[in-house]
Amino acid sequence: VKEGDTVKKGEVLIESCQGKKAAGIVRARVWYEAFGEASILCEERYLTGKKTQRLTLYLNGEKLLAWGVADIPFPHYTLEEEIKVVPFGGFKIIVQVFKEEERFTRYISSGAARYMAQDEGMRKMLSALPLESEIIKISTTEARDLNGLVRIRLLVETKQDIGQQGGVNNIETERSYDFTDQ
């Protein structure tokens, strides 16, 4: 293998000969790819302050009594549920509190969605990169679908030591190697 050659994961780069141990430093350019996405439509929710509750009493798994609302009066709600078991007699009480939610959709700018998608892609990328990687170049490509979703493809070129006794690191991200000087 010489400078400028492209190699694939698992290829032997330095081989020992005649029983002597092989040694060397293998630095290469390595490319990583990640994706991020964000919608220009954001659904937001907030609690209105209205709430109602239901209390149900069970004995040995059978429903005995219920107090409070039978039907939930809110189209959108969050549910808080607390189960209390009475230590004697097989009684269980379930308290349900229904809190009304108001929901609305708001639009964000395509620039803000692009930033959010790029941020998501970068977080994914950084979690996959080995700590010793030197980032050389980051390039992005944007694609937008008909539903207002912004997708970003990040391609990061790094320089790193890929040498390892017994083969190349087993990293889930697919990589290709192109040897450079140093």
C-alpha positions in Angstrom: 0.0 0.0 0.0 1.4 3.4 -0.9 0.3 7.0 -0.5 -2.8 7.9 -2.4 -4.2 4.3 -2.5 -7.8 3.7 -1.5 -8.4 0.8 0.8 -11.4 -0.9 2.3 -12.3 -1.9 5.8 -10.5 -5.1 6.9 -7.7 -4.9 4.4 -4.2 -5.8 5.7 -2.1 -2.7 5.3 1.2 -3.7 7.0 2.3 -7.3 6.9 5.0 -9.0 8.8 7.5 -11.1 6.9 9.8 -13.9 7.8 8.5 -14.1 11.4 9.4 -10.5 12.2 6.8 -8.3 13.9 5.4 -5.6 11.6 5.0 -2.0 12.9 4.0 1.3 11.4 1.7 4.3 11.6 -1.2 4.4 9.3 -2.9 7.8 8.9 -5.6 8.2 6.4 -8.4 10.4 5.3 -11.7 9.0 6.5 -15.2 10.1 5.4 -18.2 9.9 7.6 -21.8 10.5 6.6 -24.8 11.5 8.8 -28.3 12.9 8.2 -30.5 15.3 10.1 -34.0 16.5 9.5 -36.5 19.0 10.8 -40.0 20.1 9.8 -41.0 23.7 9.0 -44.2 22.8 10.8 -44.0 22.7 14.6 -46.8 21.4 16.8 -46.8 23.1 20.1 -48.8 22.2 23.2 -49.7 23.9 26.4 -51.9 23.2 29.4 -55.0 25.4 29.6 -55.4 25.0 33.4 -58.7 23.1 33.1 -58.8 19.6 34.5 -61.1 16.9 35.7 -60.6 13.6 37.4 -61.9 10.1 37.9 -61.4 7.8 40.8 -62.1 4.1 40.5 -62.2 1.5 43.2 -61.2 -2.2 42.5 -61.5 -5.2 44.7 -59.4 -8.2 43.7 -59.2 -6.9 40.1 -63.0 -6.3 39.7 -64.3 -2.7 39.3 -66.6 -1.8 42.2 -67.2 1.9 42.0 -66.2 5.0 39.9 -66.5 8.6 40.8 -66.0 11.6 38.5 -66.3 12.0 34.8 -67.3 9.0 32.7 -66.3 10.7 29.4 -63.2 13.0 29.1 -64.5 16.4 28.1 -61.3 17.5 26.3 -60.3 16.8 22.7 -56.6 16.9 23.8 -55.3 16.2 27.2 -52.5 14.7 29.3 -53.2 12.0 31.8 -51.7 11.7 35.3 -52.5 8.4 36.9 -51.8 7.3 40.5 -52.4 3.8 41.7 -52.9 3.2 45.4 -53.0 -0.3 46.8 -54.6 -0.7 50.2 -52.4 -3.1 52.2 -55.4 -5.2 53.4 -58.5 -6.6 51.7 -57.3 -6.6 48.0 -58.4 -3.0 47.4 -56.8 -0.8 44.7 -57.7 2.8 43.9 -56.8 4.4 40.7 -56.9 8.2 40.5 -56.8 9.7 37.0 -56.4 13.4 36.4 -57.1 14.7 32.9 -55.5 18.1 32.1 -56.7 19.9 29.0 -54.1 20.7 26.3 -54.4 23.3 23.6 -52.5 22.4 20.5 -51.5 24.6 17.5 -49.2 24.4 14.6 -46.8 27.1 13.8 -44.4 27.5 10.9 -40.7 28.2 11.3 -38.5 29.6 8.6 -36.7 27.2 6.2 -33.5 28.7 7.5 -34.4 27.7 11.1 -35.4 24.2 10.0 -32.1 23.9 8.1 -30.2 24.9 11.2 -32.1 22.4 13.4 -31.6 19.6 10.8 -27.9 20.4 10.5 -27.6 20.5 14.4 -29.2 17.0 14.6 -26.9 15.6 11.9 -23.8 17.1 13.5 -24.8 15.6 16.9 -25.1 12.2 15.2 -21.8 12.7 13.4 -19.9 13.7 16.5 -21.1 10.7 18.4 -19.7 8.4 15.7 -16.3 10.1 15.3 -13.3 8.7 17.2 -12.0 11.4 19.6 -8.6 11.5 18.0 -10.1 12.4 14.5 -8.9 15.6 13.0 -11.8 17.2 11.0 -10.5 18.5 7.7 -13.7 19.4 5.9 -17.5 19.4 6.4 -19.9 19.6 3.5 -23.7 19.7 3.6 -26.4 18.9 1.0 -30.0 19.9 1.6 -33.1 18.2 0.3 -36.7 19.2 1.0 -39.7 17.0 0.5 -43.3 18.0 -0.2 -44.4 17.8 3.4 -42.2 20.6 4.6 -39.4 18.4 5.9 -35.9 19.7 5.5 -33.2 17.0 5.3 -29.5 17.6 5.6 -26.7 15.2 4.5 -23.4 15.9 6.2 -20.2 14.5 4.8 -17.2 15.0 7.1 -13.7 14.4 6.0 -11.2 13.5 8.7 -7.6 12.6 9.1 -6.9 9.8 11.6 -4.8 6.9 12.6 -6.6 3.8 11.3 -3.8 1.4 12.2 -4.8 -1.4 14.5 -3.3 -4.8 15.2 -5.4 -7.4 13.5 -7.4 -5.1 11.3 -9.3 -1.8 10.9 -11.6 -0.6 13.7 -15.1 -2.1 13.7 -17.1 1.1 13.6 -20.8 0.9 12.5 -20.5 4.0 10.2 -19.4 2.9 6.7 -16.0 4.5 5.9 -13.6 4.6 3.0 -9.9 5.4 3.3 -7.6 7.4 1.1 -4.0 7.5 2.2 -2.3 10.9 2.6 1.1 12.0 3.7 1.7 12.0 7.5 
